[in-house]
Amino acid sequence: MPTYTPPLRDMQFVMHEVLNVVADFKTMPQHAELDADTINAVLEEGGKFAVDVAFPLNISGDTEGCSIDQATHAVTTPKGFKEAYAKYIEGGWAALGCDPAFGGQGLPLVVNQMFYEMLNSANQAWTMYPGLTHGAYAALHAHGTEEQKQTYLHKMTSGEWTGSMCLTEPHCGTDLGLMRTKAEPQADGTYKLTGNKIFISAGEHDMADNIIHLVLARLPDAPVGIKGVSLFIVPKVLVNQDGTLGARNGIYCGGLEHKMGIHGNATAQIVLDGAVGTMVGLPNKGMNAMFVMMNAARLGVGNQSLGLTEVAYQNALAYAKDRIQMRSLSGTKAKDKPADPIIVHPDVRKMLLTAKAYAEGGRALMCYSSMLLEKEHNHPDEKVRKDAGEMLAMLTPIVKAFITDNGHISTNACMQVFGGHGFIKEWGMEQFVRDNRINMIYEGTNTIQSLDLLGRKILGNNGATLKKFGKLISQLVNEEGVNEKMSEFITPIAILGDQMTKFTTEIGFKGFQNPDEVGAAAVDYLRVAGHLVFGYFWARMAQVALREIAAGNTDQFYLAKLQTARFYFAKLFPETATLMRTARAGSKVLMDTDAALV
């Protein structure tokens, strides 16, 4: 059976020693009184909930899965899920980062994200039920009418009602302009929706009294394509004027998907049969509102893989210390045993350090991105809000794609550490691999994230935001450029930062002549950009560790951080050279292949 220990020390390191989040909170009136001790205390209790309540249900939930009663369309979640969710509500965890105007606790997003990392480590499938509710809450909070907010947000904040996002249809995945779900206007100002949606995570379940579906659909006179899509609130159970629950709405689960992983989460086929809905925002502008939820979900998906990377690493490390196999190549290490623990072997250490480096680098990026979102929404200075939003827009596809790709690499590496036992269900490792695999697919596949990064976020503004990130690197280089102990961390990012300008310009020029060149380079480009971002944060973490060691701090945490940083720059960061070469190989070897793809 796997185990899990919340990485509270590393969370505190990133928040308070590297990013100094409390100083940023002092500039935001609603968080000005928040201190590090309060944040740490909340996360300590959150870790207990993850370990004691969510984690014990992970393997059993995967084994049992969800079930549907075809006669009533009711979905039953695995044993214990409903009771765990009741404890989640009772503990006030649903309200953690929500607006106090609707009963929320008003804590910063970074606290909620750190809590959710622990929940994802403990049980990704269960965590998706409240996680999707947060996304629906955010979309309604940003774009709902006052009446809609008063009707739905109090119950969503408390967790009494959950939410879902209903986008995909059987004939279209990401290309939502092809959707066919119709919304017919009614005399009372509501709409009747008819159509079918698929792959709807947490789309039906028994954990809450109501599910607030956010549904994309087309009005009868809507323009073709994505510009003709509107967004609607379609509750599972209609809500009366006084806030009580009324009649069952015409939206139900037609079936559950049989899938590779996240078995404990109900991935529903949703049928809308004259379901009553109300419009969110303006007609044909549904994507504007839905993108609030989608972008929140993309950060959330990155957080899912971060959680799985951490828990997989912890278990692989413990196994490698205990499992004995063969002797060390450099001589016997455990003379009292018939063989040495496998952690003495170089490649086992490489697999472990890969997961550790990607987990800790991902945590720093997740924390930084959460702070950008907080500034975008709550900072009193308009320029700060604008700059934070611009930087976050560029980093979001990296959070989603780079962290989930790294999660795939890491969970597979950790399973490999276990050898044959990793392939066996009882150890839990193969579930981490299976559960992580969806994270590279949903909320826009990682290829689509790559196209978004290169095509929209980089080339779309001629690299202006990338240059702003480059200034952060330059600032760090200027601070530490003469520090020989930092050179192994500073030099690689300084060189890559310079190379990125030429690399980006070259891809952009080729793409101007042939758009397929952008498509051919995008995935490799995102991974190069991901390493540039991770490299920057690893250099900052090494900077803090070196300062503490120089000041006489003997805490082994700092030495471990420094050793992991050295591994990252020596063994993982150099991947960028190969990626730039393959990106520059162009589209011809991909597109001029009709004879090969017969």
C-alpha positions as CSV (number, residue, x, y, z in Angstrom):
1,M,0.0,0.0,0.0
2,P,1.3,3.5,-0.8
3,T,1.8,6.2,1.7
4,Y,1.8,10.0,1.5
5,T,3.3,12.8,3.6
6,P,2.3,16.4,2.7
7,P,5.4,18.3,1.6
8,L,4.7,21.2,3.9
9,R,8.3,22.2,4.4
10,D,8.8,22.6,0.7
11,M,5.6,24.6,0.3
12,Q,6.7,26.9,3.1
13,F,10.1,27.3,1.4
14,V,8.6,28.3,-1.9
15,M,6.0,30.6,-0.5
16,H,8.0,32.4,2.2
17,E,11.7,32.1,1.3
18,V,11.7,32.2,-2.5
19,L,8.6,34.2,-3.4
20,N,7.9,36.0,-0.2
21,V,4.1,35.9,-0.8
22,V,3.2,37.7,2.4
23,A,5.0,40.8,1.2
24,D,2.8,40.8,-1.9
25,F,-0.3,40.2,0.2
26,K,0.5,43.4,2.1
27,T,-0.1,45.4,-1.1
28,M,-3.6,43.9,-1.4
29,P,-6.1,45.3,1.1
30,Q,-8.2,42.1,1.4
31,H,-5.0,40.1,2.3
32,A,-3.0,42.8,4.1
33,E,-3.4,41.2,7.6
34,L,-2.5,37.6,6.5
35,D,0.7,36.3,7.9
36,A,2.9,33.2,7.2
37,D,1.9,31.5,10.4
38,T,-1.8,31.6,9.4
39,I,-1.0,30.2,6.0
40,N,1.1,27.4,7.4
41,A,-1.5,26.5,10.0
42,V,-4.3,26.2,7.3
43,L,-2.1,24.0,5.1
44,E,-1.1,21.8,8.0
45,E,-4.7,21.1,8.7
46,G,-5.4,20.7,5.0
47,G,-2.6,18.1,4.8
48,K,-4.3,16.1,7.6
49,F,-7.6,16.1,5.7
50,A,-5.8,14.9,2.6
51,V,-4.0,12.1,4.4
52,D,-6.8,11.0,6.8
53,V,-9.9,11.4,4.6
54,A,-9.1,11.4,0.9
55,F,-6.0,9.2,0.6
56,P,-7.5,6.0,2.1
57,L,-10.1,6.0,-0.6
58,N,-7.7,6.3,-3.6
59,I,-7.1,2.6,-4.4
60,S,-10.6,1.4,-3.3
61,G,-12.2,4.2,-5.4
62,D,-10.1,3.1,-8.4
63,T,-11.1,-0.5,-7.9
64,E,-14.8,0.1,-7.4
65,G,-15.3,3.0,-9.8
66,C,-18.7,4.7,-10.4
67,S,-21.9,3.0,-11.4
68,I,-25.1,4.1,-13.1
69,D,-28.7,3.0,-12.7
70,Q,-29.8,3.1,-16.4
71,A,-33.5,3.3,-15.3
72,T,-33.1,6.4,-13.2
73,H,-29.8,7.8,-14.6
74,A,-28.5,8.1,-11.1
75,V,-24.8,7.7,-10.6
76,T,-23.3,6.2,-7.4
77,T,-19.7,7.2,-6.5
78,P,-17.3,4.6,-4.8
79,K,-17.9,3.7,-1.2
80,G,-16.7,6.5,1.2
81,F,-16.6,9.3,-1.4
82,K,-19.9,10.8,-0.4
83,E,-19.0,10.7,3.3
84,A,-15.5,12.2,2.6
85,Y,-17.2,15.1,0.7
86,A,-19.5,15.7,3.7
87,K,-16.4,16.0,5.9
88,Y,-14.9,18.4,3.3
89,I,-18.0,20.7,3.6
90,E,-18.1,20.3,7.4
91,G,-14.5,21.4,7.6
92,G,-15.2,24.6,5.6
93,W,-12.6,23.5,2.9
94,A,-15.0,24.3,0.0
95,A,-15.1,28.0,1.0
96,L,-11.3,28.4,1.5
97,G,-10.6,30.7,-1.4
98,C,-14.1,32.0,-2.1
99,D,-15.5,35.5,-1.8
100,P,-16.7,36.4,1.7
101,A,-19.7,38.1,0.1
102,F,-21.0,34.6,-0.7
103,G,-19.9,33.0,2.5
104,G,-16.3,32.3,1.6
105,Q,-13.2,32.6,3.8
106,G,-11.4,34.9,1.3
107,L,-8.0,33.3,1.6
108,P,-5.6,33.8,-1.4
109,L,-5.6,31.4,-4.3
110,V,-2.1,30.2,-3.6
111,V,-3.3,28.7,-0.3
112,N,-6.2,26.9,-2.1
113,Q,-3.8,25.7,-4.8
114,M,-1.3,24.3,-2.2
115,F,-4.2,22.5,-0.4
116,Y,-5.4,21.1,-3.7
117,E,-1.9,19.8,-4.6
118,M,-2.2,17.7,-1.4
119,L,-5.7,16.5,-2.3
120,N,-4.4,15.6,-5.8
121,S,-1.6,13.6,-4.3
122,A,-4.1,11.9,-2.0
123,N,-6.9,11.2,-4.5
124,Q,-7.1,12.9,-7.9
125,A,-10.4,11.3,-8.8
126,W,-12.2,12.5,-5.7
127,T,-10.6,15.9,-5.8
128,M,-12.1,16.6,-9.2
129,Y,-15.6,16.9,-7.8
130,P,-14.9,19.9,-5.6
131,G,-12.2,21.1,-8.1
132,L,-14.6,21.6,-11.0
133,T,-16.9,23.4,-8.7
134,H,-14.3,26.0,-8.1
135,G,-14.0,26.6,-11.8
136,A,-17.7,27.0,-12.3
137,Y,-17.8,29.3,-9.2
138,A,-15.1,31.5,-10.8
139,A,-16.9,31.8,-14.1
140,L,-20.2,32.8,-12.5
141,H,-18.4,35.1,-10.1
142,A,-16.8,36.9,-13.0
143,H,-19.7,36.9,-15.6
144,G,-22.9,36.1,-13.8
145,T,-25.7,38.6,-13.1
146,E,-26.3,39.6,-9.6
147,E,-29.4,37.4,-9.5
148,Q,-27.4,34.4,-10.8
149,K,-24.7,35.0,-8.2
150,Q,-27.2,35.2,-5.4
151,T,-29.0,32.1,-6.6
152,Y,-26.0,29.8,-7.0
153,L,-22.8,31.1,-5.5
154,H,-23.7,30.8,-1.8
155,K,-24.4,27.1,-2.2
156,M,-21.4,26.5,-4.4
157,T,-19.2,28.3,-1.9
158,S,-20.4,26.1,0.9
159,G,-20.0,23.0,-1.3
160,E,-23.6,22.0,-0.9
161,W,-23.9,22.3,-4.6
162,T,-21.2,21.2,-7.1
163,G,-20.5,22.4,-10.6
164,S,-19.4,21.0,-14.0
165,M,-18.4,22.3,-17.4
166,C,-20.2,20.8,-20.4
167,L,-18.3,21.6,-23.5
168,T,-17.3,18.6,-25.6
169,E,-19.7,16.7,-27.9
170,P,-19.3,13.3,-29.7
171,H,-18.3,14.8,-33.0
172,C,-16.0,17.6,-31.7
173,G,-13.4,17.8,-29.0
174,T,-11.5,21.0,-28.7
175,D,-13.1,22.5,-31.9
176,L,-16.1,23.8,-30.1
177,G,-17.2,25.9,-33.1
178,L,-18.6,22.6,-34.4
179,M,-20.9,22.0,-31.5
180,R,-24.6,21.3,-32.2
181,T,-26.3,21.7,-28.8
182,K,-29.2,24.1,-29.3
183,A,-30.7,26.7,-27.0
184,E,-34.2,27.9,-27.8
185,P,-35.4,31.2,-26.2
186,Q,-38.5,31.1,-24.1
187,A,-41.1,33.8,-23.4
188,D,-40.0,34.0,-19.7
189,G,-36.4,34.8,-20.6
190,T,-35.1,31.3,-20.0
191,Y,-33.8,28.9,-22.7
192,K,-34.5,25.2,-23.5
193,L,-31.4,23.3,-24.4
194,T,-31.3,20.1,-26.4
195,G,-28.2,18.1,-27.3
196,N,-25.5,15.7,-26.1
197,K,-22.2,16.3,-24.3
198,I,-19.5,13.7,-23.6
199,F,-16.4,13.4,-21.3
200,I,-18.1,15.5,-18.6
201,S,-16.0,15.0,-15.4
202,A,-18.1,15.0,-12.3
203,G,-21.1,15.4,-14.6
204,E,-23.4,13.3,-12.4
205,H,-23.0,11.9,-8.8
206,D,-24.6,11.4,-5.4
207,M,-22.3,13.6,-3.4
208,A,-24.4,16.9,-3.5
209,D,-28.0,17.8,-3.7
210,N,-27.6,19.8,-7.0
211,I,-25.1,20.1,-9.8
212,I,-24.7,23.5,-11.5
213,H,-23.8,22.7,-15.1
214,L,-22.3,25.4,-17.3
215,V,-23.3,24.4,-20.8
216,L,-22.1,25.8,-24.1
217,A,-24.8,25.9,-26.8
218,R,-25.9,27.7,-29.9
219,L,-28.9,30.1,-30.3
220,P,-31.1,29.5,-33.4
221,D,-29.7,32.5,-35.2
222,A,-26.1,32.1,-34.0
223,P,-23.2,32.8,-36.4
224,V,-21.3,29.7,-37.5
225,G,-18.2,28.7,-35.7
226,I,-16.8,29.7,-32.3
227,K,-18.3,33.2,-32.6
228,G,-21.8,31.7,-32.3
229,V,-21.4,29.9,-29.0
230,S,-23.3,31.1,-25.8
231,L,-23.0,29.9,-22.2
232,F,-25.9,28.8,-20.0
233,I,-26.4,27.8,-16.4
234,V,-28.4,24.5,-16.4
235,P,-28.9,23.1,-12.9
236,K,-29.6,19.4,-12.4
237,V,-32.5,20.5,-10.2
238,L,-34.3,23.7,-10.8
239,V,-34.1,26.3,-8.1
240,N,-37.2,28.1,-6.8
241,Q,-37.4,31.8,-6.3
242,D,-36.9,31.3,-2.5
243,G,-33.7,29.3,-3.2
244,T,-35.2,25.9,-2.4
245,L,-34.9,23.0,-4.8
246,G,-37.8,22.5,-7.2
247,A,-38.4,20.0,-10.1
248,R,-35.8,17.8,-11.8
249,N,-34.4,19.5,-14.9
250,G,-34.2,17.9,-18.3
251,I,-30.5,17.2,-18.0
252,Y,-29.3,13.7,-17.1
253,C,-26.5,11.1,-17.5
254,G,-27.0,8.8,-20.4
255,G,-23.9,6.7,-19.6
256,L,-20.5,6.6,-18.0
257,E,-17.2,6.3,-19.9
258,H,-15.1,3.2,-19.3
259,K,-11.6,4.7,-19.1
260,M,-8.0,4.2,-18.4
261,G,-7.8,6.0,-15.1
262,I,-9.5,8.3,-12.6
263,H,-12.1,5.6,-12.1
264,G,-13.5,7.2,-9.0
265,N,-14.6,10.2,-10.9
266,A,-17.8,10.0,-12.9
267,T,-17.0,10.9,-16.6
268,A,-20.5,11.3,-17.9
269,Q,-22.3,11.3,-21.2
270,I,-24.8,14.2,-20.6
271,V,-28.1,14.4,-22.4
272,L,-30.0,17.7,-22.6
273,D,-33.7,17.1,-23.4
274,G,-35.4,20.5,-23.2
275,A,-33.4,21.4,-20.2
276,V,-34.1,24.8,-18.7
277,G,-31.2,27.2,-18.6
278,T,-30.3,30.9,-18.2
279,M,-27.7,32.7,-20.2
280,V,-24.4,33.8,-18.7
281,G,-23.0,37.0,-20.2
282,L,-24.0,38.1,-23.7
283,P,-25.4,36.1,-26.7
284,N,-22.7,34.4,-28.8
285,K,-20.0,35.5,-26.3
286,G,-20.0,32.3,-24.3
287,M,-16.4,31.6,-24.7
288,N,-15.5,34.8,-22.9
289,A,-17.1,33.5,-19.8
290,M,-16.1,29.9,-20.2
291,F,-12.5,30.8,-20.6
292,V,-12.5,31.9,-16.9
293,M,-13.4,28.3,-16.0
294,M,-11.1,26.8,-18.7
295,N,-8.0,28.8,-17.6
296,A,-8.7,28.0,-14.0
297,A,-9.1,24.3,-15.0
298,R,-5.8,24.4,-16.9
299,L,-3.9,25.6,-13.8
300,G,-5.8,22.9,-11.9
301,V,-4.8,20.1,-14.3
302,G,-1.2,21.1,-13.9
303,N,-1.7,20.9,-10.1
304,Q,-3.1,17.4,-10.5
305,S,0.1,16.2,-12.2
306,L,2.2,18.0,-9.6
307,G,0.3,16.1,-6.9
308,L,0.8,12.8,-8.6
309,T,4.5,13.4,-9.2
310,E,5.0,14.2,-5.5
311,V,3.2,11.1,-4.2
312,A,4.8,8.8,-6.8
313,Y,8.3,10.2,-5.8
314,Q,7.7,9.7,-2.1
315,N,6.8,6.0,-2.6
316,A,9.5,5.3,-5.0
317,L,12.1,6.8,-2.7
318,A,10.9,4.8,0.3
319,Y,11.0,1.6,-1.9
320,A,14.4,2.3,-3.2
321,K,15.8,2.6,0.3
322,D,14.3,-0.7,1.4
323,R,14.5,-2.9,-1.7
324,I,17.8,-4.8,-2.0
325,Q,19.1,-6.0,-5.4
326,M,22.7,-6.7,-6.4
327,R,25.8,-4.9,-5.2
328,S,26.9,-1.3,-5.9
329,L,29.2,-1.0,-8.9
330,S,31.6,0.9,-6.7
331,G,31.7,-1.7,-3.9
332,T,29.5,-3.2,-1.3
333,K,27.5,-0.6,0.7
334,A,25.3,-2.7,2.9
335,K,27.8,-5.3,4.3
336,D,25.3,-6.7,6.7
337,K,22.9,-7.6,3.9
338,P,23.0,-10.1,1.0
339,A,22.6,-7.2,-1.5
340,D,22.6,-3.4,-1.5
341,P,19.5,-1.2,-1.5
342,I,18.7,-0.2,-5.1
343,I,19.1,3.5,-4.2
344,V,22.9,3.0,-4.5
345,H,22.6,2.4,-8.3
346,P,23.1,5.6,-10.5
347,D,20.1,5.1,-12.7
348,V,17.7,4.5,-9.9
349,R,18.9,7.8,-8.4
350,K,18.4,9.5,-11.8
351,M,14.7,8.3,-11.9
352,L,14.1,9.5,-8.3
353,L,15.8,12.8,-8.8
354,T,13.9,13.4,-12.1
355,A,10.6,13.1,-10.2
356,K,11.9,15.2,-7.3
357,A,13.2,18.0,-9.6
358,Y,10.0,18.1,-11.6
359,A,7.8,18.1,-8.5
360,E,9.7,20.9,-6.8
361,G,10.1,23.0,-9.9
362,G,6.4,22.5,-10.7
363,R,5.5,23.6,-7.1
364,A,7.5,26.9,-7.6
365,L,5.8,27.6,-10.9
366,M,2.4,26.8,-9.5
367,C,2.9,29.1,-6.6
368,Y,4.2,31.9,-8.8
369,S,1.3,31.5,-11.2
370,S,-1.3,31.5,-8.4
371,M,0.2,34.8,-7.1
372,L,-0.1,36.3,-10.6
373,L,-3.8,35.4,-10.7
374,E,-4.2,36.9,-7.3
375,K,-2.5,40.1,-8.4
376,E,-4.5,40.2,-11.6
377,H,-7.8,40.1,-9.7
378,N,-7.0,42.0,-6.5
379,H,-4.0,44.3,-6.7
380,P,-5.1,48.0,-6.4
381,D,-2.6,49.1,-9.1
382,E,-4.1,48.8,-12.6
383,K,-0.6,48.3,-14.2
384,V,0.3,45.5,-11.8
385,R,-3.0,43.8,-12.6
386,K,-2.4,44.2,-16.4
387,D,1.2,42.9,-16.2
388,A,0.2,40.0,-14.0
389,G,-2.6,38.9,-16.3
390,E,-0.3,39.1,-19.4
391,M,2.4,37.0,-17.7
392,L,-0.1,34.5,-16.5
393,A,-1.6,34.2,-19.9
394,M,1.8,33.1,-21.2
395,L,2.6,30.8,-18.4
396,T,-0.8,29.0,-18.3
397,P,-0.1,26.7,-21.2
398,I,3.3,25.9,-19.7
399,V,1.7,25.1,-16.4
400,K,-0.8,22.8,-18.1
401,A,1.4,21.1,-20.6
402,F,4.9,21.1,-19.2
403,I,3.9,20.0,-15.7
404,T,1.6,17.2,-17.0
405,D,4.2,16.0,-19.5
406,N,6.7,15.9,-16.6
407,G,4.1,14.1,-14.5
408,H,4.0,11.4,-17.2
409,I,7.8,11.1,-17.2
410,S,8.0,11.1,-13.4
411,T,5.2,8.7,-12.6
412,N,6.5,6.2,-15.2
413,A,10.0,6.6,-13.8
414,C,8.8,6.0,-10.2
415,M,6.9,2.9,-11.4
416,Q,10.1,1.7,-13.0
417,V,11.9,2.0,-9.7
418,F,9.6,-0.7,-8.3
419,G,10.4,-3.1,-11.1
420,G,7.7,-5.7,-11.5
421,H,6.1,-4.6,-8.3
422,G,5.3,-1.3,-9.9
423,F,3.1,-3.0,-12.4
424,I,1.1,-4.7,-9.7
425,K,-2.0,-2.8,-8.4
426,E,-1.5,-3.2,-4.6
427,W,1.6,-1.0,-4.6
428,G,-0.4,1.9,-6.1
429,M,2.2,3.0,-8.6
430,E,0.4,1.9,-11.8
431,Q,-2.6,3.9,-10.7
432,F,-0.6,7.1,-10.5
433,V,0.6,6.5,-14.1
434,R,-3.0,5.8,-15.3
435,D,-4.6,8.7,-13.4
436,N,-1.9,11.1,-14.7
437,R,-2.4,10.2,-18.3
438,I,-5.7,12.1,-18.8
439,N,-4.0,15.3,-17.6
440,M,-2.1,15.5,-20.8
441,I,-5.4,15.2,-22.8
442,Y,-8.3,17.1,-21.3
443,E,-8.7,20.9,-20.9
444,G,-7.0,21.2,-24.3
445,T,-4.5,18.6,-25.3
446,N,-0.9,19.5,-24.7
447,T,-0.3,20.0,-28.4
448,I,-3.1,22.6,-28.4
449,Q,-1.5,24.2,-25.4
450,S,1.8,24.4,-27.4
451,L,0.0,26.0,-30.3
452,D,-1.6,28.5,-27.9
453,L,1.8,29.4,-26.4
454,L,3.7,29.8,-29.6
455,G,1.0,31.1,-31.9
456,R,-1.0,33.3,-29.6
457,K,1.0,34.1,-26.5
458,I,4.5,34.5,-28.1
459,L,4.2,35.3,-31.8
460,G,0.8,37.0,-31.2
461,N,2.5,39.9,-29.5
462,N,5.9,39.6,-31.2
463,G,7.5,38.0,-28.1
464,A,6.7,41.0,-25.8
465,T,5.7,38.9,-22.8
466,L,8.6,36.5,-23.3
467,K,10.9,39.5,-23.2
468,K,9.3,40.5,-19.9
469,F,10.1,37.1,-18.5
470,G,13.6,37.5,-19.9
471,K,14.0,40.6,-17.8
472,L,13.3,38.6,-14.7
473,I,16.2,36.3,-15.8
474,S,18.4,39.3,-16.5
475,Q,17.7,40.7,-13.1
476,L,18.8,37.4,-11.5
477,V,21.9,37.3,-13.6
478,N,22.8,40.8,-12.6
479,E,22.3,39.9,-8.9
480,E,24.4,36.8,-9.0
481,G,26.6,37.1,-12.1
482,V,29.8,37.5,-10.1
483,N,29.0,34.8,-7.6
484,E,31.0,31.7,-8.7
485,K,28.9,29.4,-6.6
486,M,25.8,30.4,-8.6
487,S,27.4,30.1,-12.0
488,E,26.3,26.5,-12.6
489,F,22.7,27.7,-12.3
490,I,22.9,31.2,-13.8
491,T,25.0,30.5,-16.9
492,P,22.5,27.9,-18.4
493,I,19.5,30.2,-18.1
494,A,21.4,33.2,-19.3
495,I,22.5,31.3,-22.4
496,L,19.1,29.9,-23.1
497,G,17.5,33.2,-22.5
498,D,19.6,34.7,-25.2
499,Q,19.0,31.8,-27.5
500,M,15.2,32.0,-27.1
501,T,15.1,35.4,-28.9
502,K,16.8,34.1,-32.0
503,F,14.9,30.8,-31.8
504,T,11.5,32.5,-31.5
505,T,12.3,34.9,-34.4
506,E,13.4,32.1,-36.6
507,I,10.3,30.0,-36.0
508,G,8.1,33.0,-36.4
509,F,9.6,34.0,-39.7
510,K,9.3,30.4,-41.1
511,G,5.7,30.3,-39.8
512,F,4.9,33.6,-41.6
513,Q,5.9,31.8,-44.9
514,N,4.2,28.5,-44.0
515,P,1.9,28.2,-41.0
516,D,2.6,24.4,-40.7
517,E,6.1,25.4,-39.5
518,V,4.5,26.7,-36.3
519,G,2.6,23.5,-35.9
520,A,5.7,21.4,-36.4
521,A,7.7,23.3,-33.9
522,A,5.2,24.1,-31.2
523,V,5.5,21.0,-28.9
524,D,9.2,21.2,-28.8
525,Y,9.1,25.0,-28.4
526,L,6.8,24.7,-25.3
527,R,9.2,22.2,-23.7
528,V,12.1,24.6,-24.3
529,A,10.1,27.4,-22.8
530,G,9.1,25.2,-19.9
531,H,12.8,24.5,-19.1
532,L,13.6,28.2,-19.3
533,V,10.9,28.9,-16.7
534,F,11.8,25.9,-14.5
535,G,15.5,26.9,-14.8
536,Y,14.7,30.4,-13.6
537,F,12.9,29.1,-10.5
538,W,15.5,26.4,-9.8
539,A,18.2,29.1,-9.9
540,R,16.2,31.2,-7.4
541,M,15.7,28.2,-5.1
542,A,19.5,27.5,-5.3
543,Q,20.2,31.1,-4.6
544,V,18.2,30.9,-1.3
545,A,19.8,27.6,-0.4
546,L,23.3,28.9,-0.9
547,R,22.6,32.0,1.2
548,E,21.3,29.9,4.1
549,I,24.2,27.6,3.9
550,A,26.6,30.5,3.8
551,A,24.9,32.0,6.8
552,G,25.7,28.8,8.8
553,N,22.3,27.1,8.5
554,T,22.9,23.4,8.9
555,D,19.4,22.3,8.0
556,Q,19.8,19.4,5.5
557,F,16.8,20.7,3.6
558,Y,19.0,23.4,1.9
559,L,21.8,21.0,1.0
560,A,19.1,18.7,-0.5
561,K,17.7,21.6,-2.5
562,L,21.1,22.5,-3.8
563,Q,21.9,18.9,-4.9
564,T,18.5,18.6,-6.7
565,A,19.2,21.9,-8.5
566,R,22.6,20.6,-9.6
567,F,20.9,17.4,-10.9
568,Y,18.2,19.4,-12.8
569,F,20.7,21.6,-14.6
570,A,23.1,18.7,-15.4
571,K,20.7,16.0,-16.4
572,L,17.3,17.6,-17.4
573,F,17.9,21.1,-18.6
574,P,20.2,20.1,-21.4
575,E,17.2,18.5,-23.2
576,T,16.7,22.0,-24.6
577,A,19.5,21.7,-27.1
578,T,17.9,18.6,-28.7
579,L,14.5,20.2,-28.6
580,M,15.7,23.3,-30.5
581,R,17.3,21.2,-33.1
582,T,14.2,19.1,-33.7
583,A,12.0,22.2,-33.7
584,R,14.3,23.7,-36.4
585,A,14.0,20.5,-38.5
586,G,10.8,22.0,-39.9
587,S,7.5,20.7,-41.2
588,K,8.6,19.1,-44.5
589,V,9.6,15.8,-42.9
590,L,6.1,15.7,-41.3
591,M,3.9,17.0,-44.1
592,D,5.6,15.6,-47.2
593,T,4.8,12.0,-46.1
594,D,1.7,11.0,-48.0
595,A,3.4,7.8,-49.2
596,A,4.4,6.9,-45.7
597,L,0.9,7.4,-44.2
598,V,-1.0,5.1,-46.6
